[in-house]
Amino acid sequence: MSLSKKIQVADSEKLKASWYNTSGSTLLFYISPKIMDRTGVVGNEYVTAVQIGSKESLKILIAPDAGRGSMLAPAILEVFISGEQQSEIIDISNMPLQSWSFVAIVKEGRKFNIYVNGVLSASHTCTAMPDYDETQPLSIGDKKLGGTIALMSLAPYAMQLDDIQSIARETMDTDNKPYLTSELPMLPEFSLPAITGFFTCPGGNCDKNIKPGPFNKWTSIYA
């Protein structure tokens, strides 16, 4: 699904059941973002790639020089805190542009862990409980972004690192491309149809031989 416009992918009831009404939650997705406009008109602003209700959002910097040359751009997770006007910002290691990344946002109480391609990219414990708005949906996209997002799943529990690395190992190759057709096979009940239904093979390589995954390493010096 394109990131170039705002699209609802889960209604407020689905988000409430899987994200708010649990002690822990995990949002998983594959993303290949692109910055559409680097001119001065855009300015040094972050735009929303994923909006979780109205209180949490994953944002990518679209400043004129963001990611230029390195194919990376700074990203943040913005979290609004209950009873506070000011949000808390979680800095995420530079987000790869125009290439696939597997992202997991794990929330457990006041703590957020963000994993990119099976590696912990950011960890933050909020000063108070995150605020919530049970009337707003889960949505993606902004007209100032391009690229695609796919295979989104929303699990009503906080995944551990081993769980996330296992999914990464089983679903993507050393180029971080997903070898999947429509959903995460280990989490089919949590896949969101609005995302899965628009891609038959988001990585574009489902008919090819599977390469070793990013965590499949040689165990012998003679290999």
Backbone torsions as a table, in degrees:
resi	resn	phi	psi	omega
1	MET	NA	139.4	-175.5
2	SER	-70.7	144.1	174.9
3	LEU	-91.0	3.8	-171.7
4	SER	-83.0	-1.7	174.4
5	LYS	-151.4	157.5	-178.0
6	LYS	-76.6	128.0	-178.1
7	ILE	-136.2	134.5	174.8
8	GLN	-79.9	131.5	-180.0
9	VAL	-116.3	-14.1	174.7
10	ALA	-153.4	135.7	-178.6
11	ASP	-75.9	174.4	-174.6
12	SER	-64.4	-32.1	179.9
13	GLU	-68.2	-42.0	177.2
14	LYS	-63.8	-42.8	179.8
15	LEU	-66.1	-40.7	179.1
16	LYS	-60.8	-45.0	-176.7
17	ALA	-68.2	-36.4	-172.6
18	SER	-101.4	-18.8	-174.9
19	TRP	-115.5	-40.4	-174.6
20	TYR	-95.0	-40.7	-172.6
21	ASN	-90.3	34.5	179.7
22	THR	-138.5	159.1	177.3
23	SER	-75.5	-21.2	178.0
24	GLY	-151.9	154.7	-178.0
25	SER	-149.8	157.5	177.2
26	THR	-139.0	129.7	174.0
27	LEU	-111.2	121.9	-177.2
28	LEU	-118.2	143.4	175.2
29	PHE	-168.1	159.3	170.3
30	TYR	-101.2	138.2	-177.5
31	ILE	-140.9	137.8	174.8
32	SER	-131.3	84.5	-172.4
33	PRO	-84.9	158.3	176.9
34	LYS	-141.9	137.8	175.9
35	ILE	-87.5	120.7	-173.7
36	MET	-85.1	-27.5	-173.1
37	ASP	-138.5	114.3	179.3
38	ARG	-106.0	10.5	-176.7
39	THR	-75.3	168.5	179.8
40	GLY	-64.1	-18.1	179.7
41	VAL	-63.1	-35.4	-178.0
42	VAL	-69.3	-44.8	179.9
43	GLY	80.5	-178.1	-178.6
44	ASN	-87.0	70.5	-176.7
45	GLU	-123.7	153.7	172.1
46	TYR	-96.8	139.4	176.1
47	VAL	-119.2	154.8	-171.0
48	THR	-83.3	123.5	172.5
49	ALA	-93.0	-40.2	178.7
50	VAL	-135.3	126.1	179.6
51	GLN	-113.4	116.0	-179.8
52	ILE	-99.0	99.0	-172.6
53	GLY	62.8	-134.7	175.9
54	SER	-122.0	7.9	-172.5
55	LYS	-115.4	-11.4	178.5
56	GLU	-139.6	139.8	-179.4
57	SER	-154.4	141.1	172.9
58	LEU	-93.0	123.4	-174.9
59	LYS	-126.4	148.9	180.0
60	ILE	-120.6	136.6	180.0
61	LEU	-72.1	130.9	178.8
62	ILE	-118.8	30.7	174.5
63	ALA	-58.5	157.4	-177.9
64	PRO	-52.2	-35.1	-177.7
65	ASP	-101.7	6.5	-177.4
66	ALA	-63.2	120.5	175.6
67	GLY	74.3	0.0	-175.7
68	ARG	-64.4	126.9	177.8
69	GLY	87.1	-45.1	-175.7
70	SER	-90.5	-10.8	-176.7
71	MET	59.7	32.8	175.1
72	LEU	-132.3	153.3	175.8
73	ALA	-142.5	141.7	177.0
74	PRO	-60.4	146.9	177.4
75	ALA	-137.9	157.8	178.6
76	ILE	-140.4	158.0	165.1
77	LEU	-112.4	117.9	179.2
78	GLU	-96.5	128.6	-176.7
79	VAL	-127.9	123.9	174.6
80	PHE	-88.3	140.1	-173.4
81	ILE	-103.8	141.1	-179.5
82	SER	-59.8	127.4	177.9
83	GLY	82.0	1.3	-178.7
84	GLU	-118.5	146.5	176.6
85	GLN	-83.9	-31.0	-175.9
86	GLN	-89.4	138.5	177.3
87	SER	-85.7	163.7	172.5
88	GLU	-106.2	140.1	-175.1
89	ILE	-110.3	127.8	176.8
90	ILE	-108.8	113.7	-180.0
91	ASP	-77.1	132.1	-179.9
92	ILE	-111.2	142.1	176.4
93	SER	-53.3	149.2	-174.1
94	ASN	-45.9	132.1	-178.2
95	MET	-84.6	126.8	176.3
96	PRO	-61.4	139.7	178.8
97	LEU	-106.1	144.1	176.5
98	GLN	56.3	30.3	171.9
99	SER	-150.8	154.7	-174.3
100	TRP	-75.7	140.0	171.6
101	SER	-133.0	144.0	175.6
102	PHE	-100.3	116.7	-173.8
103	VAL	-114.6	136.1	174.4
104	ALA	-127.9	122.8	174.6
105	ILE	-106.9	113.8	-175.8
106	VAL	-110.5	125.5	179.2
107	LYS	-117.6	128.0	177.2
108	GLU	-140.4	101.2	-175.3
109	GLY	64.6	-121.0	179.4
110	ARG	-89.8	-4.1	-172.3
111	LYS	-101.3	137.6	174.4
112	PHE	-120.6	132.2	169.1
113	ASN	-118.9	133.3	177.9
114	ILE	-119.2	124.1	-179.9
115	TYR	-112.3	137.6	175.3
116	VAL	-123.1	118.2	-178.1
117	ASN	55.8	40.9	174.8
118	GLY	79.1	9.6	-179.8
119	VAL	-121.3	135.6	178.4
120	LEU	-63.7	119.6	-178.4
121	SER	-101.5	-30.8	-179.7
122	ALA	-157.7	146.0	175.9
123	SER	-140.6	133.7	-174.7
124	HIS	-151.2	134.3	172.8
125	THR	-107.9	119.0	-176.8
126	CYS	-69.1	155.7	-179.2
127	THR	-69.0	-22.8	176.4
128	ALA	-151.0	178.8	-178.2
129	MET	-64.9	140.0	176.6
130	PRO	-60.6	143.0	176.3
131	ASP	-72.5	166.4	178.6
132	TYR	-148.5	155.3	178.4
133	ASP	-138.5	104.0	-174.0
134	GLU	-79.1	3.9	-178.4
135	THR	-98.7	-10.0	-173.9
136	GLN	-107.3	149.2	-175.9
137	PRO	-87.9	179.5	168.4
138	LEU	-92.3	126.5	-177.1
139	SER	-138.4	166.1	-180.0
140	ILE	-134.8	159.3	165.3
141	GLY	94.7	158.8	176.8
142	ASP	-161.2	145.2	-176.6
143	LYS	-64.5	-17.4	179.5
144	LYS	-88.4	-1.6	176.9
145	LEU	-109.9	162.4	170.9
146	GLY	-135.4	-170.3	-178.7
147	GLY	92.1	-165.1	-174.0
148	THR	-138.3	160.7	174.2
149	ILE	-138.6	143.6	-173.7
150	ALA	-155.3	167.2	170.8
151	LEU	54.5	45.6	-179.0
152	MET	-80.9	136.3	177.4
153	SER	-134.8	146.6	-178.5
154	LEU	-128.4	104.3	-175.8
155	ALA	-101.5	135.6	-175.9
156	PRO	-83.9	41.7	175.0
157	TYR	-157.1	157.8	-178.9
158	ALA	-84.7	113.1	178.9
159	MET	-74.4	146.8	175.2
160	GLN	-90.9	166.1	-177.9
161	LEU	-56.3	-42.4	-179.5
162	ASP	-60.7	-39.0	178.6
163	ASP	-62.4	-45.8	-176.9
164	ILE	-67.8	-42.1	178.5
165	GLN	-66.5	-33.1	177.1
166	SER	-64.1	-42.8	177.5
167	ILE	-64.1	-44.4	179.0
168	ALA	-60.8	-42.2	-178.2
169	ARG	-63.4	-37.2	-174.4
170	GLU	-87.7	-12.7	-170.0
171	THR	-124.4	-6.3	179.5
172	MET	-143.4	159.2	-176.5
173	ASP	-99.2	-169.5	-176.9
174	THR	-68.5	-14.3	174.5
175	ASP	-93.2	6.1	-179.0
176	ASN	67.4	14.7	176.3
177	LYS	-80.6	134.5	179.4
178	PRO	-76.5	132.7	172.4
179	TYR	-96.9	66.4	-176.4
180	LEU	-137.3	152.7	179.6
181	THR	-98.2	-45.5	-174.2
182	SER	-147.0	-17.9	-178.3
183	GLU	-160.6	162.9	174.9
184	LEU	-71.6	117.0	-174.1
185	PRO	-62.5	-26.4	-179.3
186	MET	-88.2	-7.2	179.5
187	LEU	-135.2	45.9	-174.8
188	PRO	-63.5	-31.4	-177.6
189	GLU	-72.6	-14.1	-178.0
190	PHE	-108.3	-0.4	179.1
191	SER	-70.3	145.9	-176.8
192	LEU	-99.8	117.1	-174.4
193	PRO	-56.0	-34.0	-178.0
194	ALA	-63.0	-25.2	177.7
195	ILE	-92.6	-49.4	-173.3
196	THR	-67.6	-32.2	-173.5
197	GLY	-70.6	-13.5	-175.2
198	PHE	-96.6	-3.6	-178.7
199	PHE	-131.6	129.2	172.6
200	THR	-91.3	-24.3	177.8
201	CYS	-162.7	83.3	-172.9
202	PRO	-60.6	-32.3	179.4
203	GLY	-78.4	-14.7	178.9
204	GLY	72.0	17.3	-175.4
205	ASN	-135.2	24.0	-173.8
206	CYS	-73.3	-14.9	179.0
207	ASP	-99.5	10.8	-179.5
208	LYS	-107.7	164.0	176.3
209	ASN	-64.2	137.0	-177.4
210	ILE	-74.1	127.2	174.7
211	LYS	-77.8	167.0	172.9
212	PRO	-59.3	143.2	178.1
213	GLY	-72.4	170.4	-175.4
214	PRO	-68.3	-14.9	-179.1
215	PHE	-112.9	9.9	175.5
216	ASN	-89.1	104.3	-174.9
217	LYS	-118.7	153.3	176.0
218	TRP	-64.5	141.7	179.1
219	THR	-107.2	-4.3	-179.4
220	SER	-125.3	141.5	178.8
221	ILE	-70.0	-13.9	-179.2
222	TYR	-97.8	3.5	-177.6
223	ALA	-69.9	NA	NA
